[in-house]
Amino acid sequence: MTREALLVTHTGHSANTEHARRIAQLLTANGFGVRVLADEAADLVLADATKVSGPDAAAGVEIVIGLGGDGTLLRAAELARPVGAPLLGVNLGHVGFLAEVEAAAIDDTVHQVVARSYSVDERLTVDLTVSFDGEVVARDWALNEASVEKAARERMLEVLVSVDGRPLSRWGCDGVVCATPTGSTAYAFSAGGPVVWPAVEALLLVPVAAHALFSRPIVVAPTSTMTIDVLPTTISAVMACDGRRTVPLPPGSRVDVRRGVQPVHVVRLHPQPFTDRLVAKFGLPVEGWRGNGA
């Protein structure tokens, strides 16, 4: 039975397509069948690759490899998650928190994939339910975060936030971010939220530019349900999932946020303490550290 991999590539830069071709060449030489997304195929020019599209593009593959920044990896996660395929991120962007390896390590990375010399982490997700007048009007999910934001720049968004069916606070704000530990270093971090280690099972709620005495980020249990009511007196809002998919929220809408039923599986090639990843990605100053024996 042929082993298969799906490549998801940010093809906007020629260097990215070169890296993708190199990975495809190495995989093919080692007996893999390579799939590419149909709308990327023209840029990649891979004669032996199978063109795929739609939500089942990754069905049956052994691994999904995303090449690009975090945006590309989030796009790859949308295809990997429904079929339970592990996702390997190759960073061709800037910070790249979701990525496991840099472009310079592509050859070694493919060898490890071929040898199945890697581990797989489960990353917690969130499921979103949007209701209006008591009826469910939309469902979605997110790996990093879901945000409820104002749709008009000139006015504040008025929301009432509840946790586990009990009211927490009413805010006039620019928005509210509900994040996973994976997303704690993304939008939630920019909004002033804490960094949460990936192994910690928790959900984050971070208000954005809230006008209130109590507007601190909070961390809740993974079993909790966070509810955001867009008050009838406010402007229209929008819900964004991982910054990729949006749902309009008219006044009176309700968004329920829960732990996702289905996680995303992320490939780890080199066990690395999350502390080291933070230091490397953010360029944190650690001069003067003398080791555990200091």
Protein Blocks (a to p, Z undefined) as FASTA:
>chain_A
ZZdddddddfkbfklmmmmmmmmmmmmmnopacdddfklmmmnopakbccdedjklmgoi
abdcdeddfklmmmmmmmmmmnopacddddfblnommbmbdfklmmmmmmmmmnopacdd
ddddddddddeehiafbdcddfkbccdddfbfkbccdddddeehiafbdcddfbdcdddf
klmmmmmmmnopacddfklgcdddddehiacfblcdcdddfkbccdddddfkbccdddde
hhlaccdddehiacdddddfbdcddddfbgcdfklmmmmmnopafehiabjkZZ
